[in-house]
Amino acid sequence: MRLRGLEKAIVWSYELLAAPQRTLLARLGVFVGGFTLPAAEAICASPFAEQRPAAEALALLALRDVADSIEVLLDQSLLVRAATSESAAPAAGGPCCPRCPTRLLRQTVEAEPRFSMLETIRDFALGQLHASGELAVFQQRHAEYFAGWVERAAAQLQGPEQGLWLAQLEREMDNVRAALDWLLATRQLELAARMGCALGAFWQRHGYSSEGRECLDGVLEQLPASPVSEGLRARTLQTAAMLRYRQGDRAAALAALEESQGLFHATADALGEAEVLYDLGRIALDGADWQAALGFNEASLRLAKQAGDPWAEYRALTQIGRAQLSLGQRDRAASLFREAYKLAQRLNHTQGVAVSLVNLGRIALAEGDAARATALAQDSVRLCHLLGERELLLEGLELLMAAAVSEGSLLRAAQLAGAAEAIREELRHSALPGRDAAAEAGAEREGILPALRSQLTSLEFEMARRRGRAMCLDAIAAFALGCDGDSPIQDAGRV
C-alpha cells in the first residue's frame, strides 16, 4: 500500500510538469547512480530535429531548458542533490587534519553539483521513456558519452591530476557499468573494447579485477566475429591478461600476453610491445625468476626509449631495480630507483612517486637507516591515501611496521600489523599469485610478526593488533603519518 501511494504521488507530480520537464525526467532515467549538469545537457538535450523517420522524431528539448528543468524537478522532489562527504556521517577516525589531502580531494570532486533520483522515480522515468519510443536512443547516447568520458579520464591517469580523475571514475562507476552493459548487449564490440582498455589501469588499481575480467572476456569471446583493428585486439588481450593474472590465472594471462605481443610486433607497435614485455617481467618477478625479469624489463626499456614514452621507461626501470635488489645488487638497485623517482617527479606522476618512495625506503631500511625508511614510507602512504591506492598503501604500511620494529616501537608496529592485515583481507591478497610487490611486503611481515609476539605479551600484541584492524582508511593514514588534528600534512620530498 505504501509503495502504491508513492507511485500515485509520482504520477501526480509528473502530471503537474510542463512538457520540457516531463521530457527531461524521462531521459534522466538512463543515468545510474546520479549525474552532473554537463552530462545531463550532453545526453538529454535535443535542440534540433534529428534525421529520423517522422514517427520516431525526438521531442525537442533546448539546451537552456535542461538546467531550468532540473531546478523544477528538484522543487517537485523528483530529483535530489547528491549528498557530499561533508554532510554525510564522518568515517571512524575521520580525516587526519583539516588540510588532509584526501579531504581536499573529496571537496574538489564534489564541488560540481550532482543530482540523483529515488529508484522508484527512476523506474517510472524509464517507463515513460520506453513509452515515448526514445529508450534505445538515450541508452545509446548515454553509452557513447561515458565511453568518451572514460577515454578522456584514462588519458589523465598519467598526469598531475590523476588523483582527481581516479576519484571521479569511482563516482561514475554505476554509469560506466551501465554503458558497458549496453554496448555488450548491442554487440558494439569496438567501442566496448576501447572503453574496457581505457578502464584497465583503474580496474587493477582500485580492486575491480573480477569485474574488469568478466567484461573483457565477454568482449574477447565475441571479437572473432567482429572486424576490429589488430592494434585494438592486441590492447584488449594485454589488458585482459593482467586482469586474469591478478585473479591467479597465470596460464590464461601468459597465453593472452603471447598473442598480444605477436600482434604488436606484427604491426611495429614498439610501445605496445614494451608494455607486454613489462607485464611478462612483472610475472617473472612474482615468480622469483630474477634473470628472466631482467631480460624482459631490459627489452621493455629499450622499446620504451625507442617509442619515446617516459612513463613506460619509468615502469621498466622500477622493475629492473627490483630484480637487481633481489639479486643482491643493492647499489645498482638504489641507482635505478633514484632514476625512476626523478622521472616520476618530472612526469608529475603521483603513483609513480609513491612507488619509488617505497622502493627507496626498502633500500634505506636494508642499510640500517630506519628513520629515513620511516620518512620515505610516510610520504608514500600520504600519496597512496590521496589516490585511493590501497594495494600500494599496504606496501607503505608494512615498510613502516618493519622500521618501527627496528626502532623498538613495538606497540606501534603491532597496530600497523593489524591495519595492514585488515587491508590485505579486503584486497584478498591470498588470491594473488606469486611474489608481487605487496606479497614481498607480506614476506617481510611474516618475519616481523614472530619477533613482535616474542617481545610483547600476548595481551599487548592482541590489543594493539585489534586497534589497527578496527581503523578505517582515514584513521589508518592518520596513524601511519603520526599526525593529529593540528598537524598539517607536508608534501612528499624527502628523497
N, C-alpha and C positions, 0 to 999 in steps of 0.2 A: 504493500500500500504506500509506504514511504517513497519507494522508487517511482511508482506511478505518479505520485504527487509531484515529484521533482521533474518528471518528464512533461507533465502538464504545464508546470511553471516555465520550462524551457520553451515549449511551443508558444505559450502566451507572450513571453518576452520577444521571441523571434518574430511573431506577427506584428509587434509594435514597431519593428525596424523598418527604415526606408530601404529601397531596393539596393543601393550600394552596400549597406551594412549586411543585408541578407547574403548578398553575393560573396562578400569578403568572409563572413563567418563560415560559410560552406567551404570555401577554398582553404581557409586556415586549418581545416580538419586534416590536411595531408601532413602537417607537422606533427612530430612525435617528441614529447619532452620539452616543448617550448620553442620560441623563435624570437628573432630580433626584428626590428623595423626594416632594416635593409633587406633581410631575407624575405620578409612578407611582401615588400614592394617588388622585389625581383621576380618572385614566383607568382604572386596573386594578381598583379595589375594586368589589365588587358585594355590599354588605351585606344587601340585601333582594331578594326575588324580584321580578323585573320583570314588567310586564304584557305578556307574550309567550306565544305558544302553548306548551303544556307540552313539546312535543317540542323547542322551541328555548330553553327556560329556561336562563339563565346559571348556571354553577356559583357558589355563594356564596363570597365572599372578603371577610372582615371587614376594615374599615379598619385595625384594630390589627394584623392579620396581615401587612400589606404590609411594614412596617418590619422585623418579626421575620423574615419570609421572605427579605428582601433579605440580611440577615446570614447566613442559612443558605446562600443561593446564593453569597455571597462565600466562605464557608468551603469550599464544594464546588468553587470555582474556575469556576463557571458565570457569575459576574459578576466584574468588576474595578472597582476605584476608578479613576476617570479621573485621569491624571497632571496635575499643576499645572505652571505655567511655572517655578516654583522648583525642581522636581525634574527638569525637562527640561534638556537641554543648553542652555547660555546662547547667545543670539544673538551674532554677532560684534560686538564693541564693548560689548555689554551695556547695561543702563540706565545713565544718566549718573551717578547717585549713589544711595545707599541710600534717599533720600527722593524719588526720581524719581516724579512723579505717575503716570506710566504703570505703574510697578511697583506703586504703591499701588492703582491701579485694578484691575490684574490680581488682586492679593491679595483685594480686596473681592469681585470677581466669583467668585473661586474659593473663597471662604470657605464657600459652600454645597456640601456633598458632591455629587459627580456620579459616576454609575456607567455602565458600558458592558459589552458582551459581544463576544466574538470573532464575526466574520461567520459562521463555520461554526456556532457555537452559535445565532446569531440565525436562520439558515436552519432549523435544527432546531426552534427555538421557533415559528417561523411555520408550519412543517408541523404541529406539534401543535395550534396554534390553528385552523388550517384543518380539521383532522380533528375538532375539537370543534364545528365549526359556528359558532364565535364570531369568525372573522376579520373579516368585514364590520362587525360590531358595534363591535369595538375600533378598527378603522381609522376609523370614523365618530367615535367618542369622541375619538380622537387628533386628528382634523382639527378638531373643534369646540373642543377645549381650546386648540390652538395658534392658531386663528382669534381666539378671545377674548383670548389672551395677547398676540398681535401688536397688537391694537387697544389694549390697555392700555399696551403698550410705546410705541406711537406717540404716545399722549397725554402721555407723559413726555419726549418728544424736544424739547419747547419749554421745559423747566424746568431746575432746577439739577442734576438727576440724569441729564441726557441722556447724559453720558459712560458712566455705569454701564449704562444701558439699551442704548446702541449696542453696548457690549461683549457684553451678554447676547444681543442679536439675532445678533451674529456667531457666538456659541457655539451657538445653537439653529438655525442656518440649515439643517442637514440635516433636522431635524424640520419646519421651516417648509416646505421644499420638498416633503416627503412629504405634508404636509397639503394643500397647494395641488394637488398631482398628484391626490390622491383626490377633492377637490372638483370638479376639472375632469372627471375620468373619470366621475364620477357625476352630472355636469351640475347641481351645486348652485351655480349661477352667481351668485346674490345674495351668498352667503357668500364665494365666491371673489373677487368684485369688491370687497367690503368689505375682505377681507384684503389684496388687491393694492393698494388705495388707501392702506391703513394703512402698507404697506411702501414706498410710492413715494419718500419722502424718504430712507429708508435705502438703497434700491437706487441712487439717484442719488449719494448722498454716499459710498458705500463700494464703488463700482466694479462694481455688478451691473446696469448699464443694459440689457445684452443679455438677461440672464435675466428681468428685470422686463418688458421689452417683449414678449418671447415669451409670457409668462404673460398679460399684459393684452390683447395682440392676440388670444390664444385666447379670452379671456372676451368681448371685443367681437364676435368673429365669431359667437358663439352668442347674444348678448344679444337680437337682434331677435326671437328665438323664445321669449324668456323674459320674463315680466312683472316688471319692476323699476321702482322709482320714477324719475322724471325726474332727481331730485337725485343718485341713485346713478349713473345713466347719465352725467350731466354730470361728476361727480367722476372716474369711470373714464376718460372721454375726456380730461380735463385731465391726469391722472396719466400716461396712456399717451402723450399728446402730448409731454411733456418727456422721456420716455424715448426716444421716436423722435428727437427733436431732438438729444439727446446722441449719437446714432449717426449724425448727419449727414443725417437725412431731414427736411429743413426743410419741404418741401411737405406731407408727411403730418402733421407736427406742427401746422402752421398750420390745416390743414383740421379737425383734431380740436379745436383751441382755438376755432375759429369756431363749431363745432357746440356745444361745451361752453358758450361764452358765451351763445349763444342760449337754451339750456335754463336756465341760471342766471338770466338776465334774465326769462324767462317765469315762473319760479317765485319771483321777487322775492328771490333769494338774493344779498344785497349782498356778503357775504364771498366767496362762490364767484366772483362776477363780478370782484371786486377781485383775486383770486388769478390769474384768467385774464388780466386786464389786466397784472398784474405779469409774467407769463410772456411776453406779447406785447412788453412793454417790454424784457425781457431779450434777446429775439431781435433787437429793433431795435438795442439797444446792441451786440450782437455783430456786426451788420451795419453799424456805424458810422453809423446813421441817428439822429443825436442828437436832432433835433427830434421825430421820431416817438417815440423813447424817452421824452422829456419828457412828451409828450401822454399816452401810455399810463400812465406811472407817476404822473403827477399825478391822472389819473382814478382810478387804483387807490388812491391815498392818500385821496381824497375818500370813496370807498366804504368803505375800511377804517375811517375815522373814523365813518362812518355806522353801520357794523356794530359799532363799539366793540371792535375787535380790535387791540391794541397791537403784536402780532408782525407782522401784515400792514402796519401803519403803518411799522414799522421797515424792512421789506423795501423798501417803496416809497421811503422817504426815502433809503435807501442807493443805489438805482438812480438817483434824481433827482440825487444828489450826483455819481455817476459821469458822468452825462450833462453836468452843469454843468462838471465838471473837463475833460471832453473838448472842451467849447465854449470853454475858456479862462477860465471864471469860477471862479478858484481860491478866492477868499474866500467866495463863496457855497457852493462845494462843501465847504470846510472847516467852515462853519457847519452844513451838513446832516449831515456825517459826525460832528461832535461831538454833535448832537442824537440821531442814531441810536445812537451809543455809549452815551449816558446811558440811552436807552430799553432797550437790550440789557442794561445793568447792572441796571436796575430789574426786568427780567423774569428775571434770573439765567440768561440765555441765553448759554451759553459760546461756541457757534459764532458768534452774533451779535457778541459782544465781539471774537472773533478777527478777523472780517471787518472790523469798524470799526478795529481796531488797524492792519491793513494799509493801509486807506484813509487813515488819518491819517498813517501813515508815508510814504506817497507824497506827501502834502502837505508834510511836513517835508523830504523829500529835494528836492522842487521848490523849496523856499525856501532850500536850501543848508545845512540842518541835518542833516548825515549822522549825527552822534552820536544825535540824537533819533530819526531814522528807524531806526537800528540797534536802539535800545532798544524801540521800538514793534514792530518786526518780530520781535524775540526773544520778546516777550510773546505775540505771535500764534502763533509756532512752538510755544511751550510748550503753549498751549491746543490747537492742532491735533493735536499729537502725543498729547496726553491723549485726545482724541476719536477718534483714528484717521482724521483728515480729511486724506488725502494730497493731494487736489487743492488745498485751501486752504493746506496746508503748503508746497506748491510756490510759491505766491504769496509767502509769507513768505521762503522761501529766496532767491528771485530779487530781492526787495527788499533783503535782506541783502547779496547779491552786488553790487548797484548801489551800496549805501552803502559797502561795502568798497573798491570801485574809487575812489569819491570821496575816501576817507580814505587812499588809497595802499597798502592791504593787498592787493596783487595776488595773492600766492600763496593767501591765504585765499579771495579771490574766485574763483580758478580751481578750488579744491577744492569750493566751493559750487556752481560751474557743473557740475562732474561729478556731484555728488549730485542736483542738480535734473534733469540730463539723464537719470539712471537712473530717477528717479520719473516723469518725463514719458513715458519709453518704457513703463514699467509701466502707466501710465494710458492709453497710446495716444492722447495728445492730438492727434496728427495726424488722428485720425478725427473730432475735434470740429469743428463748423463755426465760421466767423467769428471774431469777436474777443470771446470771453467773458473773464472776469477773468483766468483763467490764461493765455489767449492774449495779453492785454495785457502780462502779466509777461514772456511769451516774446518779445514785440516789444522790450521793454526789454533783454532778454538779448541779442538779435541785435545791438543797438547796442553792447553792452558787450564781447562776445567779441572783435571785431576790435581793440578797444583793448587788451585783455589780451594778445592774441597779438603785438601790436606792441611792448609794453613788457616782456614776458618772453621768454626764449629758448624755442625750441621744446621743448627738454628740460624746462625748468622748468614750462612750461604743461602738457605731457602728463603729467608725473609727478603734479602736483597734481590734475589732472582725473581721472586714473585712481584716485588715492586716494579722491576723492569718489565715483566710480562704484562702488567696492568696498565702501562702507559700508552697513550695514543701517540701518533706520529709527531704531533706538535710538541708534546711533552718529552718524547724521546730526544728530539732535536735539541730542545732547551737543555736537557740534562747533559747530553753529549757535548754541547758547546760551553757548558758551565756558566750560562748567562741567566740573569734574573730580570725582573720587570724594569729595572733601571739601567740595565747594561745594553747599549746598542750593539748590534752585530756588525763587526767590521767587514770590509771587503777582503776577499782572498788575496794573498800576495806575499806569502812568507817563504817562497822558494829561493 
